Amino acid sequence: MPDTGLLPEALFQPADAGGRVVVIGLGYVGRPLALEAAASGFEVTGFDLDPVAVAACGETIRATSRARDLPPASTWLICVPTPLDAEGRPDLSAVAAALETCRAHAPHGALVCLVSTCQPGATNGLCRRILERYGRQVGRDIFLAVSPERENPGDPMGGPRRIPRLLGAPDPVSLARARAFWERITDRVITVSAPEVAECAKLLENTYRLVNVALMDELHRAFAAFGVATREVVAAAATKPFGFQPFWPGLGAGGHCIPVDPAYLQMEARRAGAAASLLDAALAANRGRPARVLGAVAQAMDGRLAGRRIRVAGVTYKPGVADLRGAAPVALLQGLSACGVDVSWCDPLIREVPEDLARWPRAATFAEGVPEAIVLGTPHRDFDLARLAEAAPLVFDPFGVLPQDPGGRVRVV
Ligand SMILES: NC(=O)c1ccc[n+]([C@@H]2O[C@H](COP(=O)([O-])OP(=O)(O)OC[C@H]3O[C@@H](n4cnc5c(N)ncnc54)[C@H](O)[C@@H]3O)[C@@H](O)[C@H]2O)c1
């Protein structure tokens, strides 16, 4: 342990020995974490600028939108969004704002842990810079760590306790403080030698997914051209007991992580003069996938799309999740609409229709009114795929999951 000028026991007993925790950002990641911390015996306060997110906590934990109501907690978790801006560049403004909240309200000796996905170097760079403004020193007056979230939305095997947590910190005392905290919340904590290792590992996980998803989408077109069923090919390859992990074709990876995180990695790689061309290719292939499916639909419909009644069945970014962020089916709807298609959509998971979907009529079921064509946007578990395959004269399947009909109405695209 380095000579920090503090007694070791003081390091492990911050002012708030009772274990108060503030979770900044109460969205998909922050709220479950806040609940798990509360269930693990911490006194949790959630903080979110959005009163709707605060209200969504109900009675489960104390939550507020007013920074002045925040307690002098010993642990502060940053769970705010890290999206891309309009130009596709990483937008760290929410992380910077959350760090300012920590800097202003976290007491001497508190631990700040970055949970949001950031670029390599963010913890030792941006986070440290903001926390050390006005004379505090990380590792002495305030402690800092990074433990990127690895949740897989919609996965019943997920949740903050079950998914192993990577943890890195700039100094051993911060690491020990963070480890003691996370070990109460999570079954398995894996410490790494530096924050950059945890940051890079998180980005590697999602970059690996993106590159392989993009590869499968591209090969799917090739296999379809050979008249071979992609899913059978993948299942056959997956019988190899080593060196292969199956990925399945689709309409393109959506959501807030897979198509976003690699851009954070690439930004730093570019800065270091080490940009990966394969990453640019995968990002472009993934972004372009809905347009390629649209092209295949147009071709199958003799190039005449204007006025045709086409339905997109399933519009969320993945099956079983009511989340539209970065959803490829929405990009497809936009593309079809721009071609003058009389487009509609259905999705059993969407309760309240957000503004960007309200532009197009919603159908109660994929079969309602018998559209001229259906494109499978998201293969929700609730969909009866055998019925869907017969619900319109033409049914387009970017996933290769529909039963093939002898009449040729199902087109793998
Ligand atoms: N959603 C996932 O499944 C998932 C999985 C792994 C990693 N992540 C990462 O976790 C982070 C959070 O993602 P999310 O999906 O929970 O985002 P989200 O958009 O669902 O929630 C973020 C919340 O933070 C709030 N917020 C924004 N700025 C704030 C500020 N300055 N102070 C207080 N609150 C603020 C927003 O109002 C919002 O409620 C991101 O970096 C994301 O990439 C998400």
The ligand as an SDF file (V2000), in Angstrom:
LIG
                    3D

 44 48  0  0  0  0  0  0  0  0999 V2000
  -28.6390   -0.3300  -20.7670 N   0  0  0  0  0  0  0  0  0  0  0  0
  -27.8010   -1.3450  -20.7220 C   0  0  0  0  0  0  0  0  0  0  0  0
  -28.1970   -2.4840  -20.7960 O   0  0  0  0  0  0  0  0  0  0  0  0
  -26.3210   -1.1250  -20.5600 C   0  0  0  0  0  0  0  0  0  0  0  0
  -25.4990   -2.2570  -20.4930 C   0  0  0  0  0  0  0  0  0  0  0  0
  -24.1500   -2.0740  -20.2800 C   0  0  0  0  0  0  0  0  0  0  0  0
  -23.6430   -0.7840  -20.1670 C   0  0  0  0  0  0  0  0  0  0  0  0
  -24.4630    0.3160  -20.2670 N   0  0  0  0  0  0  0  0  0  0  0  0
  -23.8830    1.6460  -20.1010 C   0  0  0  0  0  0  0  0  0  0  0  0
  -24.3540    2.1810  -18.8660 O   0  0  0  0  0  0  0  0  0  0  0  0
  -24.5050    3.6040  -18.9820 C   0  0  0  0  0  0  0  0  0  0  0  0
  -25.9250    3.9970  -18.6160 C   0  0  0  0  0  0  0  0  0  0  0  0
  -26.7880    3.4350  -19.5810 O   0  0  0  0  0  0  0  0  0  0  0  0
  -28.3610    3.3390  -19.3740 P   0  0  0  0  0  0  0  0  0  0  0  0
  -28.8260    2.4240  -20.4420 O   0  0  0  0  0  0  0  0  0  0  0  0
  -28.6950    3.0540  -17.9660 O   0  0  0  0  0  0  0  0  0  0  0  0
  -28.8030    4.8370  -19.7120 O   0  0  0  0  0  0  0  0  0  0  0  0
  -30.2760    5.4370  -19.5230 P   0  0  0  0  0  0  0  0  0  0  0  0
  -30.4020    6.4810  -20.5510 O   0  0  0  0  0  0  0  0  0  0  0  0
  -31.2740    4.3520  -19.4250 O   0  0  0  0  0  0  0  0  0  0  0  0
  -30.2200    6.1010  -18.0780 O   0  0  0  0  0  0  0  0  0  0  0  0
  -29.3590    7.1420  -17.7640 C   0  0  0  0  0  0  0  0  0  0  0  0
  -30.0570    8.0670  -16.7970 C   0  0  0  0  0  0  0  0  0  0  0  0
  -29.1050    9.0900  -16.4380 O   0  0  0  0  0  0  0  0  0  0  0  0
  -29.8100   10.3030  -16.2900 C   0  0  0  0  0  0  0  0  0  0  0  0
  -28.8450   11.3980  -16.3720 N   0  0  0  0  0  0  0  0  0  0  0  0
  -28.2430   11.9070  -17.4690 C   0  0  0  0  0  0  0  0  0  0  0  0
  -27.3750   12.8660  -17.1000 N   0  0  0  0  0  0  0  0  0  0  0  0
  -27.4360   12.9490  -15.7550 C   0  0  0  0  0  0  0  0  0  0  0  0
  -26.7700   13.7500  -14.8110 C   0  0  0  0  0  0  0  0  0  0  0  0
  -25.8350   14.6240  -15.1580 N   0  0  0  0  0  0  0  0  0  0  0  0
  -27.1000   13.6140  -13.5040 N   0  0  0  0  0  0  0  0  0  0  0  0
  -28.0540   12.7280  -13.1210 C   0  0  0  0  0  0  0  0  0  0  0  0
  -28.6920   11.9220  -13.9740 N   0  0  0  0  0  0  0  0  0  0  0  0
  -28.3820   12.0330  -15.2880 C   0  0  0  0  0  0  0  0  0  0  0  0
  -30.8400   10.2750  -17.3990 C   0  0  0  0  0  0  0  0  0  0  0  0
  -31.9130   11.1510  -17.1110 O   0  0  0  0  0  0  0  0  0  0  0  0
  -31.2510    8.7930  -17.4020 C   0  0  0  0  0  0  0  0  0  0  0  0
  -32.3850    8.5700  -16.5870 O   0  0  0  0  0  0  0  0  0  0  0  0
  -24.0850    3.9590  -20.3940 C   0  0  0  0  0  0  0  0  0  0  0  0
  -22.7190    4.2710  -20.4050 O   0  0  0  0  0  0  0  0  0  0  0  0
  -24.3140    2.6570  -21.1510 C   0  0  0  0  0  0  0  0  0  0  0  0
  -23.5090    2.5580  -22.2990 O   0  0  0  0  0  0  0  0  0  0  0  0
  -25.7950    0.1550  -20.4610 C   0  0  0  0  0  0  0  0  0  0  0  0
  1  2  1  0
  2  3  2  0
  2  4  1  0
  4  5  1  0
  4 44  2  0
  5  6  2  0
  6  7  1  0
  7  8  2  0
  8  9  1  0
  8 44  1  0
  9 10  1  0
  9 42  1  0
 10 11  1  0
 11 12  1  0
 11 40  1  0
 12 13  1  0
 13 14  1  0
 14 15  2  0
 14 16  1  0
 14 17  1  0
 17 18  1  0
 18 19  2  0
 18 20  1  0
 18 21  1  0
 21 22  1  0
 22 23  1  0
 23 24  1  0
 23 38  1  0
 24 25  1  0
 25 26  1  0
 25 36  1  0
 26 27  1  0
 26 35  1  0
 27 28  2  0
 28 29  1  0
 29 30  1  0
 29 35  2  0
 30 31  1  0
 30 32  2  0
 32 33  1  0
 33 34  2  0
 34 35  1  0
 36 37  1  0
 36 38  1  0
 38 39  1  0
 40 41  1  0
 40 42  1  0
 42 43  1  0
M  CHG  2   8   1  16  -1
M  END
$$$$
